[in-house]
């Protein structure tokens, strides 16, 4: 089965660290206002989603949301959530760890699009 969002091993490892500190997590792909276009990590339920958000899937047991208008730009790609050194978004949980989540992507194949 094709997934719209997946995570690297480094992301899953950082998520385990964050879960130990903050409990269950959730993600929302930022639309670029305050923190660029970064995947933002929050304690589960702390970011309020609404009708304008789409649940793309889960990574490491955490739901991953994106705004509908942002989704229109990304719908033909699989999001790959990765981790790099540096400061994360100022509202995202990974900042104090000296890491930041980063969205990479790849275009779905024609066969994968049919499956979706």
C-alpha positions in Angstrom: 0.0 0.0 0.0 1.3 3.4 -0.9 1.6 5.9 1.9 1.3 9.7 1.5 3.8 10.4 4.3 6.7 8.3 5.6 9.6 8.9 8.0 13.3 8.2 8.0 14.9 6.1 10.7 16.5 9.3 12.1 13.0 10.9 12.3 11.6 7.8 14.1 14.5 7.9 16.6 14.0 11.6 17.4 10.3 11.0 17.8 11.0 8.4 20.4 13.1 10.9 22.3 10.4 13.5 22.1 7.7 11.0 23.1 9.7 10.2 26.3 9.6 13.9 27.2 6.2 15.1 25.9 4.1 12.0 25.5 2.2 11.2 22.2 2.9 13.4 19.3 1.3 14.9 16.2 2.5 16.7 13.1 1.2 19.5 11.0 2.9 20.6 7.7 3.4 24.3 8.0 2.1 26.5 5.2 5.1 28.9 5.5 3.9 31.7 7.8 6.1 31.8 10.8 8.4 28.8 10.4 8.8 28.4 6.6 7.4 25.2 5.2 8.4 22.8 7.9 6.8 19.8 9.5 5.9 21.0 12.9 5.8 18.6 15.8 3.4 19.1 18.8 2.2 17.1 21.8 -0.9 15.2 20.5 -3.9 17.5 20.6 -2.0 20.7 21.2 -2.4 21.9 17.6 -6.0 22.4 16.8 -6.9 20.9 13.4 -10.1 21.9 11.5 -12.1 21.4 8.3 -9.2 23.0 6.4 -6.8 20.2 7.4 -6.3 16.8 5.9 -4.9 13.8 7.7 -2.3 12.4 5.4 -1.4 9.4 7.5 0.8 8.5 10.5 4.5 8.4 11.1 5.8 6.6 14.1 2.2 6.4 15.4 1.7 10.1 15.2 -0.9 11.6 13.0 0.4 13.9 10.2 -1.9 16.7 9.0 -1.6 19.3 6.2 -3.8 22.2 5.2 -6.0 21.5 2.2 -4.5 24.4 0.2 -1.0 23.2 0.9 -2.0 19.7 0.0 -2.9 20.9 -3.5 0.8 21.6 -4.1 2.0 18.3 -2.6 -0.7 15.8 -3.6 1.4 14.3 -6.4 4.3 13.5 -4.0 5.1 11.2 -1.2 6.3 13.3 1.8 9.5 11.9 3.5 10.0 13.4 6.9 13.6 13.6 7.7 15.8 15.2 10.4 18.8 17.5 10.0 21.0 19.4 12.4 19.9 22.9 13.2 17.2 24.8 14.9 13.6 23.7 14.3 10.6 25.9 14.0 10.1 28.0 17.1 6.9 26.2 18.0 8.0 22.7 17.1 9.2 20.3 19.9 12.5 19.3 18.3 14.2 22.7 18.7 15.9 22.1 22.0 17.4 18.9 20.7 19.5 20.8 18.2 17.6 19.1 15.3 14.9 20.1 12.9 12.4 18.1 10.9 12.6 18.6 7.2 10.2 17.5 4.4 11.7 15.8 1.4 9.5 14.4 -1.3 9.4 12.2 -4.4 6.8 12.2 -7.2 4.4 9.2 -7.1 4.7 6.9 -10.1 1.6 6.5 -12.3 0.9 3.1 -10.7 1.1 4.6 -7.2 -1.3 7.3 -8.2 -3.8 4.7 -9.4 -3.5 3.0 -6.0 -4.2 6.2 -4.2 
